[in-house]
Amino acid sequence: MLKYILGRIGAMLLTIFLVMTLSFWIIRLMPMTIFENPEVSPEVQYKLEERMHLHEPKIVQYYYFLEGIILKGDFGTSVKLRPGMDVFDIIMVRIQPTMVLNFFSLLVSIPLGILAGTVAALRRNTWLDHVISFAIVIFISVPSFVFASLLQYCLTFLWPVFPTLYNAQAPNVWQAFRSMILPITALSLGPIATIARYLRGELIETLSSEYMLLARTKGLTQNEATWSHAFRNSMVPIANTIIPMITGIMGGSLVIEKLFSVPGEGGLLVDSIMAGDHFLTVALLIFYSLISLITILVVDISYGIIDPRIRIGGGK
């Protein structure tokens, strides 16, 4: 198991290095518009150029870029949105709303998706299964920003139950979280449907397998056989859906944050790309990639916990 985990960590480090390299070269090959910003004085422009080695060849800039990240934890300086401010500090200021939005979307999606998929499988071909299957098709087919617009129209305009936009200046935590309920809901619908669809298919296949019949002949009840054998075996392939689900939630939050005016990393990434703030853009791409890779690592390790065959293979 230890060898298995170390191998996955090594693969993650190699991947993040490739992401840093590709992000640097792709973004830095675009025109640098730092000197077109009238808000930046010539003195500040000169200091930024010296600090980030913009007068050097790009291969030298790449060397200092890696040196700053690996040895100093320095991701560079913003040149357009917050001239002269470290991009790491900018990310830290905006990280809380994004983490709250994505964390609660996952917290809602996983249990509700598992519940819906399990109910649909155990009540196969009943009206309840048909209703859940219809909802799954709708939630997967329609983008999250469409649901966000519908939620805003129905629950803030027709029936003013929730605030239309995120309230960063709310007087208490509950009011701030209340303004996050609609974006969390809009982001959760797609992942709920994804988990429910995969789990329903896996459970139906597992429940009709021969070893389930053997478990029943040994005296286990239907519920005992389902929860002791079918459910656990079905969760092994389902764990793999968490990877694209995390990526989908984080990608969807880029638009959702803009629609609900959530001051998070998604809106910051869009603004940095539009403004041509290269250093901030690269740092945000690395941030999103690192979150996705950590998620993949956690899912890979969970395979070894769920399925003993992976632990044995990793040990060998």
N, C-alpha and C positions, 0 to 999 in steps of 0.2 A: 504493500500500500504506500509506503514511504517513497519507493522508487517511482511509483505511478504519479504521486503528487509532485515530486521534484521535476519529473519530465514535463508535467503540465505547466509548472512555474517557469521553467526554461523556455518553453514554447511561447508563453505569454510575454516574457522579456524580449525575446527575439522579434515578436510581432510588434510590440510597442516601439522598438527601435526602427523597424521598417516604416511604421506609421509616422514617426517623427521625421525620418528622412524624406519620405514622399511628400508630407505636408509642407516641409520647408521648401523643397525645390519647386513644387507646383505653385505655391503661393508667391514665393519670391521671384519667380520668373515673370509674374505679372508686373505691370508698370508701378513704380513707387511714386505715390502722389503726396509725399510728406511736405514737399516744398511748395505745394499749391494751397496749403492751408493758411489763410491770412491771419488766423488766430495765434499762430506760432511765430514768435519773433525770430529774427536771424540768429541771435545768441543761443536761443533754445534749439533751433535747427542744427546749429554747429555742434552743440553738446550732444544732441541725440545721434548725430552722424558719427561723432567720435566714440560714443559709448557702444554703439551697435556695429561699428566697423563698416559703415555703409560705403566708405571710400575704398575699401578693400575689394578684391575679386570675390565672386560669390562662393568659390570653394573655401576661401579663407573665412568668409562669413559663416559658412556651414560649420567649420571647425570651432569657431567661437560660440556658435549656437549650441552645439553638443557639449562643449566644455562648460558653458554656463548652466545648462540643465543638469548634467550628470554630477559636476563637482560643486556647484554653487546653488542649484535649485533656482536659477535665474532664467525666466522664460522671455525676458526682453522688456521693452518699454512701449507703451501705447504712444502712437504718433498722431492720431487723428481724434479719437473720441475723448481720451483723457491724456493730452500731451504731457509727457514726462513722468507719468504714473506707471509703476510696475504692473504688468498685466496680471501677475499672480494676485496682487492686492485687489484689482478690479474683479477678478473671478471670485475671490473670497467674499466680496461685498454682495455679489449677486447670486451666490450659491444656495442660500437658504430657501428662497421660494421654489427653485427648481427641484431641490431635494424633497421638499414637502410634497410638491405636485407629483413627482414620479414615485416616491415612496408610498403615498396613500393610494395612488392608482394601482400599484402592485398589490398592496395590502387588501384592496377591494377585489381585484381581478382574480387572484389565485383561489381563494376559498369559494367565491361565487361561481367561478368557472368549474371547479371540481364538483360543487354541489349540483349545478345544472347538468353536467355531463353524467354524473352518477344517477340522478333521478331519471334522465332520459333513457339511459341504458336499462335500468331496472324496471322501467315502465314502458318498455319498447312496444311500438305500434299502438299506443293508447293516445287519447286526446292530449294528454300532458306532454308526451314525446313529440307530437306534431307541433304543438305550440312552441316548445323549446327549439325544435329544429327550424321552424320558420323564423324565430327571433335570431338564431345563429346566422342564418343566411343574410338577414337584413344587416345585422351588426358587422359582419365581415365585409359585405359588399359596399357599404356606405362609408366614406372617409370620416374621420373623427371631427374634422372642422365643420362638416355638414351638421352632425349632431350638436356641435357646439353652437352653431347659429340657431338651430331649432330650439335648443334649451334656452338660449338668450331670449328668443322671441316669445316662447310659451311661459317661462317661469320668471321673466323679468319685465316683459311688456304687457302680455295679456293678463297674467296673474303675477303681480310683483311679490314673489316669495323670496327671491334671492337677489343680491346686488348684481347689476349688469357687469361691472368690472371689479377687478381685484382691488381691495382697499388696504393699501400699505400703511395708511395712517389710522387704522382702526383703534378705538380706545382700549380694547382688550383682545385677548387671544381668540376668544370665541367668535367675535365679529370678524376678525381677520380670516379665521378658518372658514367661517360661513361664506365668505366671498370666494373661497377656493372650492366649494362643493361642486359647482357647475363645471369648471375645468377638469376636476378629478373625475366626475361622472363621464364627461365627453371622452376622456382618455381611456377609461376603463371598459367601455362597451365592447370595443374590438377584441382586446385580450380575453375578456370573459368568454366571448363566442369562440375564440380560437381554442382555448383550453377545453371548453365543453364539447366541441366537435371532435377533437382528438380523443378525449377520454371516453366519450360515448362509443366511438368505433372500437377502441381497444377493449373496453369492458364487454361489449357485445361479443367480440371474438373470443375473449378469455372465458366468458361464462359458458360458451358452447364447446370448450375444449374437453379433451378426454380426461385430463387430470382433475378437472372440476367434478366430473362424473365419479371418478375414483374417490375423491374426498367425500362426496355425498354417500357413497356406498360404505364408507368407513364410519359413518354415524354422524357426520357434521350436518348441522342444519343449513338451510339456504343462506341465511345471514352470516353464519360462522364461516362457511366456505367462501362467501363473497368477500368479506372483510379480511380474512386470514390469507387467502391465496389470490383471488382474482384482482382485488383492488391494488395490492402491492405490486404484482407483476405488471399491471397496466400502467403504473406510475413510472416505470423505467423509461419507456419511449416518450411519455408525456413530459418528463423533465427536460427533454431536448427542445421542447417548444418554448421554454422560458427564454432561451437565447434570442430568437427573432422577436419574441414578445417584448423583451427589454429594449431591444433596438427600435422596435416599432413605437413603443411608448415615448422614448427619448426623441425619436424623429418627429412624432406627432406633436410633442410639446413645443417644438419650434414654432408651429403655427398657432397652437392653442394659447401660448403665452402672449402672442401678438393680439389675438382676438379678445382676450380678457385683460390685457394690459398688465400681465404678471411680470414684474421686473426680475426675470431670471436669466439663466445662461442662454436659453433659446433665442430670446429677443436680442440679447447681446451679440450672439453669433451672427444673426441676420444683419444687425447694425454695423458690425465690424467688416463684414463682407461688402456691404453697400458703400461704406466709407473708405474702403481700401486700407484699413488698419491691419497690415500684414502680420505683425507680431502678435497682436491680440487674436487674430483669426487662427493662426497656427496653434497658439496655446489652447484655445477652445476646442480645436479639432483633437488635440492630444488628450484633453480632459474627457471628451465624449468617448474616445477610443479606449482610454484607460478604464472607464466605467464599464463599457461593454466587455472588455477582456477580463476584468475581475469577475463579472457575472458568469462568463464562460468558465472560468476557473472554478467558481463555486459549484456550478452545475456538474462539471466533470468530476469533482470530488464527491458530490452527492451520488453520482453513479456507483462509486465504490461502496457507499453506505447502503444504498438500496439493493444493489445486486452483488452478492458475494463473489460471483465469477470474475468480476472486474478486479476485486481486491486480490484474488488469487493470481490472476494474470499479471497485475502490476507488481506483485511480489516476486514473480519469476523473472 
